[in-house]
Amino acid sequence: RQVELFRLEAGAAARLSHANILKTAEAEELNGVHFSVMEEEPYLITLRDHLDRRGWLNVEEAVQISRQIADALQHAHSRSILHLTLDPEKVLVDREGTAYVTGFGIDRAKDLLWARQERSRHCSARYIAPEQILSGEVDQRTDLYLLGLILFEMLTDRAPFESADLADLRSKHLARTPAPPHTFRPELSKELSQTVMDLLSKRPDGRPFYISAFKSALDHCI
């Protein structure tokens, strides 16, 4: 089952070709070892390392990175591929501020619900959508929730939900509404803060339906 999931993930990622996505090859097997080759770019660090060094980012940089992640997701969604495990470790940035999304993905085909559920189980408790915790069906709005978690952290230097207890952390994703970003950083506009909160709606139908709607809201804020 894990081998089949690996092949499905590599196959989905291999269908993507975008400036903000590192290229990935189809899965192969050699002497019983299953592997996939991924493009390597020099001088990249993870967004996690970047945030650990910098704390919160200035608004322009946070928006620029968010928009590039959104562009990558929009390309994947147009090919019926979801990410579902997006977090700061899966985003790489270079010295010029270009962001690359890694770790794609899984197809939205109806018969692959088991694969989407299995992939969702690999999410960390910090970066997971409510419907993934409930093992429900997921769609492009799930990726938007995960992007909302990342944008919140880039703007505030904290995750929307914190707890040392993983079960408690998952419970907060299901039941708690975080304080808006501007309450931690007053210079943020309330429009940008609300755009982030829209992404973090507990119910998928409370979030933007398409990435393009989020990008339009982001442009309006800036």
Secondary structure as the mmCIF struct_conf table of DSSP 4:
data_model
#
loop_
_struct_conf.conf_type_id
_struct_conf.id
_struct_conf.beg_label_comp_id
_struct_conf.beg_label_asym_id
_struct_conf.beg_label_seq_id
_struct_conf.end_label_comp_id
_struct_conf.end_label_asym_id
_struct_conf.end_label_seq_id
HELX_RH_AL_P HELX_RH_AL_P1 GLN A 2 ALA A 14
TURN_TY1_P TURN_TY1_P1 ARG A 15 ARG A 15
TURN_TY1_P TURN_TY1_P2 ALA A 19 ASN A 20
STRN STRN1 ILE A 21 ILE A 21
STRN STRN2 THR A 24 THR A 24
HELX_LH_PP_P HELX_LH_PP_P1 ALA A 25 ALA A 27
STRN STRN3 GLU A 28 LEU A 30
TURN_TY1_P TURN_TY1_P3 ASN A 31 GLY A 32
STRN STRN4 VAL A 33 PHE A 35
STRN STRN5 MET A 38 MET A 38
TURN_TY1_P TURN_TY1_P4 PRO A 42 TYR A 43
STRN STRN6 ILE A 45 THR A 46
HELX_RH_AL_P HELX_RH_AL_P2 LEU A 47 ARG A 54
BEND BEND1 GLY A 55 TRP A 56
HELX_LH_PP_P HELX_LH_PP_P2 LEU A 57 ASN A 58
HELX_RH_AL_P HELX_RH_AL_P3 VAL A 59 SER A 78
TURN_TY1_P TURN_TY1_P5 ARG A 79 SER A 80
STRN STRN7 ILE A 81 LEU A 82
HELX_RH_3T_P HELX_RH_3T_P1 PRO A 88 LYS A 90
STRN STRN8 VAL A 91 VAL A 93
TURN_TY1_P TURN_TY1_P6 ARG A 95 GLU A 96
STRN STRN9 ALA A 99 VAL A 101
BEND BEND2 GLY A 103 GLY A 103
STRN STRN10 ILE A 106 ASP A 107
HELX_RH_3T_P HELX_RH_3T_P2 LYS A 110 LEU A 112
HELX_RH_AL_P HELX_RH_AL_P4 LEU A 113 SER A 120
TURN_TY1_P TURN_TY1_P7 ARG A 121 HIS A 122
BEND BEND3 CYS A 123 CYS A 123
TURN_TY1_P TURN_TY1_P8 ALA A 125 ARG A 126
BEND BEND4 TYR A 127 TYR A 127
HELX_RH_AL_P HELX_RH_AL_P5 PRO A 130 ILE A 133
TURN_TY1_P TURN_TY1_P9 LEU A 134 SER A 135
HELX_RH_AL_P HELX_RH_AL_P6 GLN A 140 THR A 156
BEND BEND5 ASP A 157 ARG A 158
BEND BEND6 PRO A 160 PHE A 161
BEND BEND7 ALA A 164 ASP A 165
HELX_RH_AL_P HELX_RH_AL_P7 LEU A 166 ALA A 175
HELX_LH_PP_P HELX_LH_PP_P3 PRO A 178 PRO A 180
HELX_RH_3T_P HELX_RH_3T_P3 PRO A 181 THR A 183
TURN_TY1_P TURN_TY1_P10 PHE A 184 PHE A 184
BEND BEND8 ARG A 185 ARG A 185
TURN_TY1_P TURN_TY1_P11 PRO A 186 GLU A 187
BEND BEND9 LEU A 188 LEU A 188
HELX_RH_AL_P HELX_RH_AL_P8 LYS A 190 LEU A 199
TURN_TY1_P TURN_TY1_P12 LEU A 200 LEU A 200
BEND BEND10 LYS A 202 ARG A 203
HELX_RH_3T_P HELX_RH_3T_P4 PRO A 204 GLY A 206
BEND BEND11 ARG A 207 ARG A 207
BEND BEND12 PHE A 209 TYR A 210
HELX_RH_AL_P HELX_RH_AL_P9 ILE A 211 CYS A 221
#
